[in-house]
């Protein structure tokens, strides 16, 4: 990830940890957990402006079950047309990261209605 990020990891926190460690750390820091999921809300309809733990699963296994159960929100990437496949992990991370940055840059107040569980 660091090599492929072209320096982006210099500006954002990244971590490799087991699911239970991530959940405990997120809860201890008051971070809602958002996971990438095909059945989630379209990314532009979810408030991604505040601090959160965004989890994007691996290409073969997806997001670990404990993280799925702990997630406050499920986010999807709408393709605009029927697309039977899914983006790879790196591409999904890039798209979702861009959406997070876009929302935070614009401060779009209409998105602030998402209620995390």
C-alpha positions as CSV (number, residue, x, y, z in Angstrom):
1,X,0.0,0.0,0.0
2,X,2.7,2.4,0.9
3,X,4.6,1.9,-2.3
4,X,1.5,2.2,-4.5
5,X,0.2,5.3,-2.6
6,X,2.6,7.7,-4.4
7,X,3.2,9.5,-1.1
8,X,-0.5,9.7,0.0
9,X,0.3,7.7,3.2
10,X,2.4,10.8,4.3
11,X,-0.9,12.6,4.7
12,X,-3.2,9.9,6.2
13,X,-3.1,7.4,9.0
14,X,-2.9,3.7,7.9
15,X,-2.7,0.6,10.0
16,X,-2.5,-3.1,9.7
17,X,-4.2,-4.9,12.6
18,X,-6.5,-7.8,13.5
19,X,-10.3,-7.1,13.4
20,X,-10.8,-7.1,17.2
21,X,-7.9,-4.7,17.7
22,X,-9.4,-2.3,15.1
23,X,-12.8,-2.5,16.7
24,X,-11.5,-1.8,20.2
25,X,-9.3,1.1,19.0
26,X,-12.2,2.6,17.1
27,X,-14.5,2.4,20.0
28,X,-11.9,3.8,22.4
29,X,-11.4,6.8,20.2
30,X,-15.1,7.3,19.4
31,X,-14.7,6.5,15.7
32,X,-17.7,5.1,13.8
33,X,-16.7,2.2,11.6
34,X,-17.6,2.5,7.9
35,X,-17.1,-0.5,5.6
36,X,-17.1,-0.8,1.9
37,X,-19.9,-3.2,0.9
38,X,-21.9,-3.8,-2.3
39,X,-25.2,-3.5,-0.4
40,X,-24.2,-0.3,1.3
41,X,-25.6,3.2,0.8
42,X,-24.1,5.1,-2.2
43,X,-21.0,6.9,-1.0
44,X,-22.3,10.3,-2.0
45,X,-25.3,9.8,0.3
46,X,-23.3,9.0,3.4
47,X,-21.7,11.7,5.6
48,X,-18.0,11.0,5.5
49,X,-17.0,14.5,6.8
50,X,-16.1,13.5,10.3
51,X,-13.5,11.2,11.8
52,X,-14.2,7.6,11.0
53,X,-12.5,4.2,10.5
54,X,-13.0,3.3,6.8
55,X,-12.5,-0.4,6.2
56,X,-12.0,-1.8,2.7
57,X,-11.8,-5.5,2.6
58,X,-9.5,-7.7,0.5
59,X,-10.4,-8.7,-3.0
60,X,-11.0,-12.4,-2.2
61,X,-12.4,-12.4,1.3
62,X,-13.9,-8.9,1.7
63,X,-14.3,-7.3,5.2
64,X,-13.9,-9.6,8.2
65,X,-17.2,-10.7,9.8
66,X,-16.5,-9.0,13.2
67,X,-15.9,-5.7,11.4
68,X,-19.1,-6.2,9.3
69,X,-21.0,-6.7,12.6
70,X,-19.4,-3.6,14.2
71,X,-19.9,-1.3,11.3
72,X,-22.1,1.7,11.9
73,X,-22.5,2.3,8.1
74,X,-22.0,0.3,4.9
75,X,-20.8,2.4,1.9
76,X,-21.0,1.4,-1.7
77,X,-19.5,2.8,-4.9
78,X,-22.2,3.4,-7.4
79,X,-21.1,2.5,-10.9
80,X,-23.8,4.4,-12.8
81,X,-24.7,1.3,-14.8
82,X,-24.9,-2.5,-14.3
83,X,-21.4,-3.8,-13.4
84,X,-21.3,-7.4,-12.4
85,X,-17.7,-7.2,-11.0
86,X,-16.2,-5.1,-8.2
87,X,-13.2,-2.8,-8.2
88,X,-10.0,-4.1,-6.8
89,X,-9.0,-3.0,-3.3
90,X,-6.6,-0.3,-4.4
91,X,-9.1,1.2,-6.8
92,X,-11.9,1.1,-4.3
93,X,-9.7,2.8,-1.7
94,X,-8.8,5.5,-4.2
95,X,-12.5,6.1,-5.1
96,X,-13.7,6.2,-1.5
97,X,-10.7,8.2,-0.4
98,X,-11.5,10.8,-3.1
99,X,-15.1,10.9,-1.9
100,X,-14.0,11.5,1.7
101,X,-11.7,14.3,0.6
102,X,-14.4,15.8,-1.7
103,X,-17.0,15.9,1.1
104,X,-14.5,17.3,3.7
105,X,-13.3,20.0,1.2
106,X,-16.8,21.1,0.3
107,X,-18.3,20.8,3.8
108,X,-21.6,19.7,2.2
109,X,-24.2,20.3,5.0
110,X,-26.9,18.3,3.2
111,X,-24.8,15.1,3.9
112,X,-24.7,15.7,7.6
113,X,-28.0,13.8,8.1
114,X,-26.5,10.3,8.2
115,X,-27.1,8.7,11.6
116,X,-24.5,6.2,12.6
117,X,-25.8,3.3,14.7
